Amino acid sequence: MKKISLIIAVILLASFTTQGDKKITKTGTITLEASVPTFEEIKAKNSGVTCVLQTKTGDLQALALLKGFKFKIALMEEHFNENYVESDKYPKAVFKGKLENFDESKLSATFKEYTLKGKLELHGKTKDITTLAKIKKTGADIEVKTNFAINVTDYGIEIPSVVSKKVSKKVNLDCNFILK
């Protein structure tokens, strides 16, 4: 699994055509939540997300292996991988986008908001995403935080009718990356 992650990270890095400064992490986190009030929490965290930022252009890419999402309850994790995202067939989620008007020289220790536009590929489908990203500089590192919601139906993910009232069709994604 680590070998596959390394290969995917190398491919992700090689996909940038612009020569410029890059900041990267392989330990970014994405937390997903699809909870519905009055039912059991449906929440998972992936702490092995690769993210690359082209500091000269504002191009940002992130890759998450879906089997990297860890739930508190093993059965939820099994259902997530086998029944919902079908991680054997669709092993990864990829975001490719751009921070509008990004200028690394204007970053400081205080978060600044940028519009992040791009495409999220998940479960064999690709959809446009526009969200706000909060970015700050911490020493030589750049911290990027963003959160947005996706509709599972947009990605062809079906929720069985048996649990449809217990699982939200709108999944909140909270992303945090410290790029070095």
N, C-alpha and C positions, 0 to 999 in steps of 0.2 A: 504494500500500500504506500509506503514512504517513497519507493522507487517511482511509482506512478505519479505521486504528488510532485516529485522533483522534475520529472519529465514534463508534466503539465506546466509547472512554473517556468521552465526553460522555454517552452513554446510560447507561453504568455509574454515573457520578456522579449523574445525574438519577434513577436508580432508588431512591436513598435518600429516604425520605419524612420521616424524623425530622430536624428542624433541629438542628444541633449542630456541634461542631467535627469537622473531617475532616482526616485525614492521608492523603497520597497519594504514590504513586510510579508512574512509567511506565517505570522501568528496573529493576524487580525481576527476580530470576533464579529459574528453575526448571531443575534438572538432573534428567534422567530416566536411569535405567539399567535395562536388561533383559538384562544379561550372564549367561552360564552359564559356570561354571568349565571350563577347558581349551579354550574357544572364544574367538574374537575379541571384544573389548570392544564392547558396544553401549551407547553413552552419547551423550547430546546435551544441549545447554544453550540455553536461551532467555533472553536478557538484555533483553527488551523487554516484560516482563509488567507490566500495570497492576494495582495493588492499592490499595484504599481502605479505611480504617478509620474508623468513627464512634467517636470517642473517648468520647463520653458513653454510648453504648449497647453498645459492644463488637462491633457488626456489622462483619463483614469480608467484602469481596468481592474476587475476583481474576479476571482475564481474560488468557488466553494465546492468541495466534494460533498455530496449530499449525505453520504454515510458518516460524515464528520459531525452531524447534528446529534447531540446527546440529550436525551430526555431523562427525567427523574424515574419514569416507569419504563422498564424494558419492553413491555408489550406495546406501548405507544411508539417507541422507536422502531420496533419491528413492523407495525402497521404503516408508519410513515414511509419506511423504505420499500416495503413490499406492495402495499395497496394504493398509496397516494402518489408519491413521486417516482416510484418504480426505479429505484437507484441502480439496479443492475442494468437496465436498459438505457437510462438517462443519468449517468453518474455525477454530473456536475451542473452547477448554475454559473453562468458567466455574465458579467456586466461589462459593457464597453461604453464609455461616455466621455464627456468633456465638461470641465468646470468653466463656466462663462466668465470672461474677463479676469481670469486667474493671473496673479502677478506675485510670485514668491517674494519679491523684495518688499511687498507691502504687508507681509505677515508679521504678527507680533505675538506676544504671550497671551493676548486676548482673542477669543474666538471671533472670526469674521465670517459672515454668511456669503455663500456663492450659490448660484443656480447650477445644479448638476443635471445635464440632459444626456440620455443615452438609451441603450437597448439592453434589456434583461432577457437572456435566453435560459429557459427552464422547461423541462419536460417536453423538449422538442419544439417548443413555440418561442417566438421572439416578440416582445412588446416594448413600446416606447415607455420610458420612465422620465419624469421631470420631478425633481425634489430640491430641497435646500440642503446644502452641506455646510457644516460649521468647521472651520479650519483655523488652526493656530500653530505657531512655531514654539517648540520647546527645545532650546539649545539648537542642535543641528537637525533635530527630528521635526517632522510635520505630523500633526494629529488631525485626522479627518473623522468627523461624526456625521452620520445622516440616518434618517429613519423615514420609512414610507410603507404604504400598504399595497398589497397586490390582491387581486381577486383570483381565486384558484380556477374558476371557470375560464378565465382568459388564457390559462396555460393548459387547458384540457385535463385538469386534475379533478377527478370525480370523488365526491364524498358519498359513501353509501347511505341510503335512506334510513337505515337502522340507527346511525349515529348523527344524522344531519342536523339535529337540534342541539347536539353537544359540541360540534366542531364549527367554528366560524368559517364562512366562505371567504372572508377578508382576513388575510394573514399580515400581521404587522412585522416588519423587519427593522431591526435596530443594528446599525453597522458602526463599528469602531476600529480604526486603523491607526497605528503609530508607525509611520514610515521613516525608515532610516537611510 
